Amino acid sequence: MRYRPSHVTNRSGLTEPCGCGDIRARKRTERSQHPLADAPSGDCFRLASDTTGVSALAERYATALFEIADERRALDAVANDLRQLRAMLAASADLVRLVRSPILSRPDQARAVEAIAQRAELSPLVRDFLAVVARNRRLFAVPVMIEAYLAMLAARRGEVTAEVVAAQPLTEAQLAQLSEQLRRTVGRRITVDARVDKRLIGGIIVKVGSRMVDASVESKLRRMQLAMRG
């Protein structure tokens, strides 16, 4: 039995599928190939559910991107692009619907994501990565891929990432002060990953691993309301 080539490599070294062929044979082959070539193209692909293996899937894609970025000495540049993309997802319900839509065709999703990436001036490597993810019908896992990549970068540097949610943007001085306070508390180097959530009335929410420090006005009011009900 003859099989068509299972994948092609684009200009950034990311691998993507090029035809349906025999699905079972291709899956066996792709497990030994590049982590990004994990899905057949065309109508024969069935979209995986969000609750089935998303973390493992995202880990494979993030690892592939991390390895290429490391080879090109672009780890920080890619991380900055991914943080920007994460902020865009947090700010746009339309963008979230785009990456999660099971209705849009593979080409439509790929074109839309490419246009967004170009407008955001993301690097060619990240644009190519998103193109491969779109063609493989894996855009729904992009938020988890972003977190996996950033976790890999923090682990490489022996850092702990502190997720900070604030009611308004923090200044460089505030970020530096917060980073130093957390470093003294945790006893390790800290990378502050800050984002803004306008739903907060004031204050910040800090999460380091499984530890959370909630100093937001909104949460205090919520606790007061619950106490009054009791």
The 8 nearest C-alpha neighbors of each residue, nearest first, counted from 0:
[[1, 2, 21, 3, 24, 20, 25, 23],
 [0, 2, 3, 20, 21, 4, 24, 25],
 [3, 1, 20, 4, 21, 0, 5, 24],
 [2, 4, 20, 5, 1, 18, 19, 21],
 [5, 3, 6, 2, 17, 18, 7, 20],
 [4, 6, 16, 17, 3, 25, 18, 7],
 [7, 5, 16, 17, 15, 4, 14, 36],
 [8, 6, 15, 14, 16, 17, 9, 5],
 [7, 9, 14, 13, 12, 15, 10, 6],
 [10, 8, 12, 11, 13, 14, 7, 15],
 [9, 11, 12, 8, 13, 127, 124, 123],
 [12, 10, 13, 9, 124, 127, 123, 8],
 [11, 13, 9, 10, 8, 14, 67, 124],
 [14, 12, 11, 8, 9, 15, 128, 35],
 [15, 13, 8, 36, 7, 35, 33, 6],
 [14, 16, 36, 6, 7, 131, 8, 35],
 [17, 15, 6, 5, 36, 40, 39, 18],
 [16, 18, 6, 5, 7, 40, 15, 4],
 [19, 17, 40, 20, 16, 5, 39, 41],
 [18, 20, 39, 40, 41, 21, 22, 43],
 [21, 19, 2, 3, 18, 22, 25, 5],
 [20, 22, 24, 23, 25, 19, 2, 3],
 [23, 21, 25, 24, 20, 26, 19, 39],
 [22, 24, 26, 25, 21, 27, 28, 20],
 [25, 23, 27, 26, 21, 22, 28, 20],
 [26, 24, 28, 22, 27, 23, 29, 21],
 [25, 27, 29, 23, 28, 24, 22, 30],
 [26, 28, 24, 25, 29, 30, 23, 31],
 [27, 29, 25, 26, 30, 31, 24, 32],
 [30, 28, 32, 26, 31, 27, 25, 37],
 [31, 29, 32, 28, 27, 26, 37, 34],
 [30, 32, 29, 28, 33, 27, 34, 26],
 [33, 31, 29, 30, 34, 28, 36, 35],
 [32, 34, 35, 36, 14, 31, 29, 63],
 [35, 33, 59, 36, 60, 63, 37, 32],
 [34, 36, 33, 37, 60, 14, 15, 63],
 [37, 35, 15, 14, 34, 33, 38, 16],
 [36, 38, 35, 29, 34, 39, 26, 30],
 [37, 39, 135, 36, 40, 16, 44, 26],
 [40, 38, 19, 44, 16, 18, 41, 22],
 [39, 41, 18, 19, 16, 44, 38, 17],
 [40, 42, 43, 19, 44, 39, 18, 105],
 [41, 43, 44, 40, 45, 19, 39, 105],
 [42, 44, 41, 45, 19, 40, 39, 22],
 [45, 43, 42, 39, 40, 41, 46, 38],
 [44, 46, 47, 43, 42, 136, 38, 39],
 [47, 45, 44, 48, 136, 101, 137, 49],
 [48, 46, 45, 49, 51, 50, 137, 52],
 [47, 49, 50, 51, 46, 53, 52, 139],
 [50, 48, 51, 53, 47, 139, 140, 52],
 [49, 51, 48, 53, 52, 47, 54, 140],
 [52, 50, 48, 53, 49, 47, 54, 55],
 [51, 53, 55, 54, 56, 50, 49, 48],
 [52, 54, 56, 55, 51, 57, 49, 50],
 [55, 53, 57, 56, 52, 58, 143, 144],
 [56, 54, 58, 52, 57, 53, 59, 60],
 [55, 57, 53, 59, 58, 54, 52, 60],
 [56, 58, 144, 54, 60, 59, 55, 143],
 [57, 59, 55, 61, 56, 60, 62, 147],
 [60, 58, 62, 56, 57, 34, 61, 63],
 [59, 61, 63, 57, 62, 58, 35, 34],
 [62, 60, 148, 58, 64, 144, 63, 59],
 [63, 61, 65, 59, 60, 64, 58, 66],
 [62, 64, 60, 66, 61, 65, 34, 59],
 [63, 65, 61, 67, 62, 66, 68, 60],
 [66, 64, 62, 68, 63, 67, 69, 61],
 [67, 65, 69, 63, 68, 64, 62, 70],
 [66, 68, 70, 64, 69, 65, 71, 63],
 [69, 67, 73, 65, 71, 74, 70, 66],
 [70, 68, 72, 66, 67, 71, 74, 65],
 [69, 71, 67, 68, 72, 66, 73, 65],
 [70, 72, 68, 73, 69, 67, 74, 66],
 [73, 71, 69, 70, 74, 68, 75, 67],
 [72, 74, 68, 76, 71, 75, 77, 69],
 [75, 73, 68, 77, 76, 69, 72, 78],
 [76, 74, 78, 77, 73, 79, 72, 152],
 [77, 75, 79, 73, 78, 74, 80, 122],
 [76, 78, 80, 74, 79, 75, 73, 81],
 [79, 77, 75, 81, 80, 76, 74, 82],
 [80, 78, 82, 76, 77, 81, 75, 83],
 [81, 79, 77, 83, 78, 82, 121, 84],
 [80, 82, 84, 78, 83, 79, 145, 85],
 [83, 81, 85, 79, 84, 80, 78, 86],
 [82, 84, 80, 86, 81, 85, 79, 87],
 [85, 83, 81, 87, 86, 82, 80, 88],
 [84, 86, 82, 88, 87, 83, 81, 89],
 [87, 85, 89, 83, 84, 88, 90, 82],
 [86, 88, 84, 90, 85, 89, 91, 83],
 [89, 87, 85, 91, 86, 90, 95, 94],
 [88, 90, 86, 87, 91, 85, 92, 95],
 [91, 89, 87, 88, 86, 92, 94, 85],
 [92, 90, 93, 94, 88, 89, 87, 95],
 [91, 93, 95, 94, 96, 90, 88, 89],
 [94, 92, 96, 91, 95, 97, 88, 98],
 [93, 95, 97, 91, 96, 92, 88, 98],
 [96, 94, 92, 97, 98, 93, 88, 99],
 [95, 97, 93, 99, 94, 98, 100, 92],
 [96, 98, 94, 95, 100, 99, 93, 108],
 [99, 97, 138, 139, 95, 96, 100, 94],
 [100, 98, 139, 96, 97, 95, 101, 138],
 [99, 101, 102, 97, 96, 98, 103, 139],
 [102, 100, 103, 99, 46, 104, 98, 136],
 [103, 101, 100, 104, 99, 105, 97, 108],
 [104, 102, 101, 100, 107, 108, 105, 97],
 [105, 103, 107, 106, 108, 102, 101, 109],
 [104, 106, 108, 107, 134, 109, 136, 133],
 [107, 105, 109, 108, 104, 110, 134, 133],
 [108, 106, 104, 110, 109, 105, 111, 103],
 [107, 109, 111, 105, 106, 110, 112, 104],
 [108, 110, 106, 133, 112, 107, 111, 130],
 [111, 109, 113, 107, 108, 112, 106, 114],
 [110, 112, 108, 114, 113, 109, 107, 115],
 [111, 113, 115, 109, 114, 110, 116, 108],
 [112, 114, 116, 110, 111, 115, 109, 117],
 [115, 113, 117, 111, 112, 116, 110, 118],
 [116, 114, 112, 118, 117, 113, 119, 111],
 [117, 115, 119, 113, 114, 118, 121, 112],
 [116, 118, 120, 114, 119, 115, 113, 121],
 [119, 117, 115, 120, 116, 114, 121, 113],
 [118, 120, 116, 117, 121, 115, 83, 84],
 [121, 119, 117, 118, 116, 122, 115, 80],
 [120, 122, 116, 119, 80, 117, 125, 126],
 [121, 123, 125, 124, 126, 120, 80, 77],
 [124, 122, 126, 125, 127, 121, 11, 128],
 [125, 123, 127, 122, 126, 11, 128, 77],
 [124, 126, 128, 122, 127, 123, 129, 121],
 [127, 125, 123, 129, 128, 124, 116, 130],
 [128, 126, 130, 124, 125, 129, 123, 131],
 [127, 129, 125, 131, 126, 130, 124, 132],
 [128, 130, 132, 126, 131, 127, 133, 125],
 [131, 129, 127, 133, 128, 132, 109, 134],
 [132, 130, 134, 128, 133, 129, 15, 135],
 [131, 133, 129, 135, 137, 130, 134, 138],
 [134, 132, 136, 130, 109, 135, 131, 138],
 [133, 135, 131, 136, 132, 105, 130, 109],
 [134, 136, 132, 133, 38, 137, 131, 40],
 [137, 135, 133, 134, 138, 132, 105, 46],
 [136, 138, 132, 139, 135, 140, 133, 141],
 [139, 137, 98, 141, 140, 133, 132, 136],
 [138, 140, 99, 98, 137, 141, 49, 142],
 [139, 141, 138, 143, 142, 137, 57, 144],
 [140, 142, 144, 138, 143, 139, 145, 137],
 [143, 141, 145, 144, 140, 146, 85, 139],
 [142, 144, 146, 145, 141, 140, 57, 147],
 [145, 143, 57, 141, 147, 61, 142, 146],
 [144, 146, 142, 148, 143, 147, 81, 141],
 [147, 145, 143, 149, 148, 144, 150, 142],
 [146, 148, 144, 150, 145, 149, 58, 61],
 [147, 149, 61, 151, 145, 150, 146, 144],
 [148, 150, 152, 146, 151, 147, 153, 145],
 [149, 151, 147, 153, 148, 152, 146, 154],
 [152, 150, 154, 148, 149, 153, 155, 147],
 [151, 153, 149, 155, 150, 154, 148, 156],
 [152, 154, 158, 150, 156, 155, 151, 157],
 [153, 155, 157, 151, 156, 152, 158, 150],
 [156, 154, 152, 153, 157, 151, 158, 150],
 [157, 155, 153, 154, 158, 152, 151, 188],
 [158, 156, 154, 155, 153, 159, 188, 187],
 [159, 157, 153, 188, 156, 189, 154, 160],
 [158, 160, 189, 190, 188, 153, 161, 187],
 [161, 159, 190, 189, 191, 162, 158, 207],
 [160, 162, 207, 191, 206, 192, 190, 163],
 [163, 161, 192, 206, 205, 193, 191, 160],
 [164, 162, 193, 205, 204, 192, 161, 194],
 [163, 165, 204, 194, 203, 195, 193, 196],
 [166, 164, 203, 195, 167, 196, 202, 194],
 [165, 167, 199, 201, 197, 196, 195, 202],
 [166, 168, 165, 195, 169, 197, 196, 201],
 [169, 167, 195, 170, 165, 166, 194, 193],
 [170, 168, 173, 174, 167, 171, 165, 193],
 [169, 171, 173, 172, 174, 168, 175, 167],
 [170, 172, 174, 173, 175, 169, 176, 168],
 [171, 173, 175, 170, 174, 176, 169, 177],
 [174, 172, 170, 176, 175, 171, 169, 177],
 [173, 175, 171, 177, 172, 176, 178, 170],
 [174, 176, 178, 172, 173, 177, 171, 179],
 [177, 175, 173, 179, 178, 174, 172, 180],
 [176, 178, 174, 180, 179, 175, 173, 181],
 [179, 177, 175, 181, 176, 180, 174, 182],
 [178, 180, 182, 176, 181, 177, 175, 183],
 [181, 179, 177, 183, 182, 178, 176, 184],
 [180, 182, 184, 178, 183, 179, 185, 177],
 [183, 181, 179, 185, 186, 184, 180, 187],
 [184, 182, 186, 180, 181, 185, 179, 187],
 [183, 185, 181, 182, 186, 180, 187, 179],
 [186, 184, 182, 187, 183, 181, 188, 189],
 [185, 187, 183, 182, 184, 188, 181, 189],
 [188, 186, 182, 185, 189, 158, 159, 183],
 [189, 187, 158, 182, 159, 190, 186, 157],
 [188, 190, 159, 158, 182, 160, 178, 187],
 [189, 191, 160, 161, 159, 192, 158, 188],
 [192, 190, 161, 160, 193, 189, 178, 162],
 [191, 193, 162, 163, 161, 190, 160, 194],
 [194, 192, 163, 164, 191, 162, 195, 165],
 [193, 195, 164, 163, 165, 196, 192, 86],
 [194, 196, 165, 164, 167, 166, 168, 197],
 [197, 195, 198, 166, 199, 165, 164, 194],
 [198, 196, 199, 166, 195, 167, 200, 165],
 [197, 199, 196, 200, 166, 217, 201, 195],
 [200, 198, 166, 197, 201, 217, 196, 215],
 [199, 201, 217, 216, 166, 198, 215, 202],
 [200, 202, 166, 216, 199, 215, 203, 217],
 [203, 201, 215, 214, 216, 166, 165, 204],
 [204, 202, 165, 215, 214, 164, 205, 166],
 [203, 205, 213, 164, 163, 214, 212, 215],
 [206, 204, 163, 212, 211, 162, 213, 203],
 [205, 207, 211, 162, 161, 210, 208, 212],
 [208, 206, 161, 210, 209, 211, 162, 160],
 [209, 207, 210, 206, 161, 160, 211, 159],
 [208, 210, 207, 211, 206, 212, 161, 205],
 [211, 209, 207, 208, 206, 212, 205, 161],
 [210, 212, 206, 205, 213, 207, 209, 204],
 [213, 211, 205, 204, 206, 214, 210, 203],
 [214, 212, 204, 215, 211, 205, 203, 218],
 [215, 213, 203, 202, 204, 212, 216, 218],
 [214, 216, 202, 203, 217, 218, 201, 213],
 [217, 215, 219, 201, 218, 200, 202, 220],
 [216, 218, 220, 215, 200, 219, 199, 221],
 [217, 219, 221, 220, 215, 216, 222, 213],
 [220, 218, 216, 222, 221, 217, 223, 215],
 [221, 219, 223, 217, 222, 218, 224, 216],
 [220, 222, 218, 224, 219, 223, 217, 225],
 [221, 223, 225, 219, 220, 224, 226, 218],
 [224, 222, 220, 226, 221, 225, 227, 219],
 [225, 223, 227, 221, 226, 222, 220, 228],
 [224, 226, 222, 228, 223, 227, 221, 229],
 [225, 227, 223, 229, 224, 228, 222, 221],
 [228, 226, 224, 229, 225, 223, 222, 221],
 [229, 227, 225, 226, 224, 223, 222, 221],
 [228, 226, 227, 225, 224, 223, 222, 221]]
